[in-house]
């Protein structure tokens, strides 16, 4: 049986919300957060809410992919030494990997899965560093703070958890959304965290205190993606109604709406200089928007044969990477607005795409429960 797509799961979520609003029995209180590691348990301060136990789940397996001959890179991410043959697959999750993110130093990769867990991987060796347990439902989003001391995760349980690193204890649990949390983004200074939700809103949170600062009201349907501009002065959100909205995060005011996609806009990303915004959609296109004019797409990239679920921009701003239902990792020359040679990413759909901080590696979160690393 093919895995359900996100829109089907969304409809199920909305149906459950409707039942709850009619007086259905609320969900049980989620279990306390735990972290499992392959190493000897670490003793945390008594104040922590986390217990650490030896890993009892399926052991980690590092398996090279079967598609083209591996490329050996001497330094796949900044600060990592020693050769790593790419492409390579990390195994351990039991269900779809909906989100992947590199730490700022490139040494660690985080993955959020519909098996309700977050995993931390050593990029240089492929070893599982930790499994973070605590969410009571699908984990849809993970992101690191700019200084690498916090990992944020968002889930269908309507919660956002802030995990302290490297210890793994839960620093804060943010509550306020009325439905699944689908996307997260820290501001460039790390002071705030933006979230996007199936409850039709985006929200801004104080990363230090966990206080909700404001809600962004304007979308009429689920909000799938959120991204800060590099200067932190604008926030982009996209959602089910085929629209991209640009906001002033300081005031919460909507600045403009970008229209053009023919279906859900699943992902948005700013270029490193903030001059362009890239979006991927259910309509099988990627659009490039000029943030100075924000009136119409500067370019429409066609070639995907299925829904585009993830887009990412290389740190040098030259390349777009995309993945989706056509099972392909695709790369595009941003300046020329043309496709580059593609590579098969997985035997299943690709939910999430991200570049390593040095641009040398692309990580994919896949519907078959794996994380795949490819040379960029």
MARPARO-873872 format. One line per 8 residues: number of its first residue (from 1); their letters; for each residue x, y, z of C-alpha. Coordinates in steps of 0.1 Angstrom, whole numbers. Layout:
# MARPARO-873872
NUM	A	X:Y:Z  ...
***
This chain:
# MARPARO-873872
1	XXXXXXXX	0:0:0  14:34:-10  19:58:19  -8:85:25  0:120:12  0:150:34  -33:164:21  -51:131:29
9	XXXXXXXX	-36:132:64  -47:168:67  -83:160:60  -82:133:86  -68:158:111  -96:183:104  -122:156:108  -107:147:142
17	XXXXXXXX	-107:183:152  -144:185:142  -152:155:164  -134:170:193  -153:203:190  -185:182:192  -175:168:225  -155:138:216
25	XXXXXXXX	-132:124:243  -99:144:243  -67:127:236  -48:112:265  -20:133:280  12:126:261  39:106:279  69:125:293
33	XXXXXXXX	98:132:270  126:107:269  158:105:249  174:72:239  211:70:229  234:43:219  260:54:244  262:49:282
41	XXXXXXXX	233:68:298  242:104:308  231:117:342  212:149:338  204:175:365  175:167:388  154:195:373  152:180:339
49	XXXXXXXX	120:165:325  139:139:305  149:104:313  176:88:293  175:50:287  196:27:265  183:23:229  159:-6:226
57	XXXXXXXX	146:1:191  158:-12:158  196:-7:155  209:19:132  220:7:98  242:27:74  235:14:39  249:28:6
65	XXXXXXXX	222:35:-20  221:13:-51  220:42:-76  250:58:-92  285:49:-81  294:66:-48  313:99:-48  340:102:-21
73	XXXXXXXX	341:136:-5  368:145:20  348:170:39  310:166:33  301:194:58  320:222:75  341:210:104  338:173:94
81	XXXXXXXX	370:154:86  375:120:71  360:105:39  323:97:35  311:78:4  280:94:-11  252:87:-17  245:71:16
89	XXXXXXXX	213:62:35  206:65:72  181:39:86  164:38:119  130:56:117  100:34:115  78:57:94  81:87:70
97	XXXXXXXX	108:113:76  90:145:72  118:170:79  156:171:80  179:199:92  217:203:96  232:219:127  250:252:120
105	XXXXXXXX	284:236:122  273:208:98  283:180:122  248:169:132  217:161:112  183:161:128  153:142:114  117:144:124
113	XXXXXXXX	95:114:117  59:102:117  71:75:141  67:103:167  105:107:172  133:130:164  167:115:157  202:131:158
121	XXXXXXXX	228:117:134  266:121:133  271:133:97  307:120:95  300:85:106  262:80:102  259:69:138  227:77:157
129	XXXXXXXX	237:102:184  203:103:201  166:96:197  143:122:213  110:109:225  81:129:238  58:139:210  26:119:210
137	XXXXXXXX	20:120:172  38:126:139  68:150:140  65:172:109  92:198:114  127:202:129  151:231:129  182:242:148
145	XXXXXXXX	187:276:163  214:297:147  238:290:175  231:253:175  221:252:212  184:245:206  165:221:184  129:228:178
153	XXXXXXXX	104:202:167  67:205:157  41:178:157  5:167:149  1:168:187  -1:206:183  30:211:204  64:226:197
161	XXXXXXXX	92:213:218  125:231:223  153:206:231  185:218:247  217:206:230  238:186:235  221:173:266  187:166:249
169	XXXXXXXX	165:178:278  132:196:269  138:233:276  102:244:267  70:230:253  51:256:234  13:253:232  -12:275:214
177	XXXXXXXX	-19:261:180  -52:244:175  -40:217:150  -9:201:137  23:221:135  37:217:100  68:240:97  92:259:119
185	XXXXXXXX	119:286:113  141:305:137  148:342:131  184:349:120  193:362:155  177:332:172  155:354:194  122:342:179
193	XXXXXXXX	107:310:164  80:311:137  56:282:133  30:272:106  -1:251:114  -31:233:100  -52:257:122  -48:283:93
201	XXXXXXXX	-23:305:113  14:311:117  27:322:151  57:339:165  73:327:198  99:341:221  126:314:219  140:322:254
209	XXXXXXXX	107:323:274  84:303:252  58:331:252  36:335:221  43:370:208  17:371:180  -5:353:155  -4:359:117
217	XXXXXXXX	-41:358:106  -48:358:69  -47:324:55  -81:307:50  -68:272:50  -38:252:64  -4:269:65  22:244:52
225	XXXXXXXX	55:264:53  72:293:70  105:310:63  124:341:76  143:364:52  180:365:59  177:400:75  148:388:97
233	XXXXXXXX	126:417:86  101:397:66  84:364:71  69:342:43  42:317:47  24:294:22  -5:271:24  -34:252:10
241	XXXXXXXX	-52:281:-7  -23:284:-33  -11:317:-18  21:329:-4  19:357:22  46:381:32  45:395:67  62:420:90
249	XXXXXXXX	72:399:119  77:429:142  41:441:138  23:410:125  9:430:96  4:413:62  25:432:36  14:414:4
257	XXXXXXXX	0:382:-11  17:364:-40  -6:345:-63  2:323:-93  5:287:-82  -24:265:-92  -26:244:-60  -11:241:-25
265	XXXXXXXX	22:258:-19  41:233:2  75:250:7  91:284:6  127:294:9  146:327:6  180:330:-12  209:339:11
273	XXXXXXXX	209:376:-1  171:378:5  165:391:-30  145:361:-42  119:338:-27  115:302:-41  83:282:-38  73:246:-45
281	XXXXXXXX	38:234:-51  13:207:-56  9:221:-92  43:205:-100  61:238:-105  88:258:-87  84:296:-89  110:323:-83
289	XXXXXXXX	97:356:-69  116:389:-68  112:402:-32  117:438:-44  85:437:-66  66:408:-52  40:411:-80  44:381:-102
297	XXXXXXXX	68:351:-104  100:361:-121  103:325:-134  84:292:-134  105:261:-134  88:231:-149  99:195:-151  88:178:-119
305	XXXXXXXX	63:150:-128  47:151:-94  40:173:-64  69:194:-51  72:189:-13  105:204:-5  128:232:-19  161:244:-6
313	XXXXXXXX	187:270:-17  224:264:-16  244:286:8  261:303:-22  227:311:-37  235:294:-70  214:262:-68  179:252:-60
321	XXXXXXXX	173:216:-48  138:201:-49  121:168:-42  87:154:-42  64:127:-56  84:120:-87  111:103:-66  139:125:-79
329	XXXXXXXX	163:149:-63  164:177:-88  189:206:-90  183:239:-108  207:267:-118  191:297:-101  207:324:-123  200:306:-156
337	XXXXXXXX	166:293:-144  174:259:-160  176:223:-147  209:207:-138  215:169:-141  192:152:-117  198:122:-94  174:96:-82
345	XXXXXXXX	169:102:-45  149:73:-32  124:46:-41  97:66:-24  85:102:-23  108:129:-9  92:151:19  121:173:28
353	XXXXXXXX	153:188:12  181:207:28  217:217:21  246:213:45  261:246:57  290:244:33  268:234:4  286:202:-3
361	XXXXXXXX	259:178:7  221:176:2  200:157:28  166:142:19  138:131:43  120:102:26  86:85:29  102:51:33
369	XXXXXXXX	116:62:67  151:69:55  174:99:54  196:101:23  227:122:18  238:131:-17  267:151:-31  254:186:-41
***
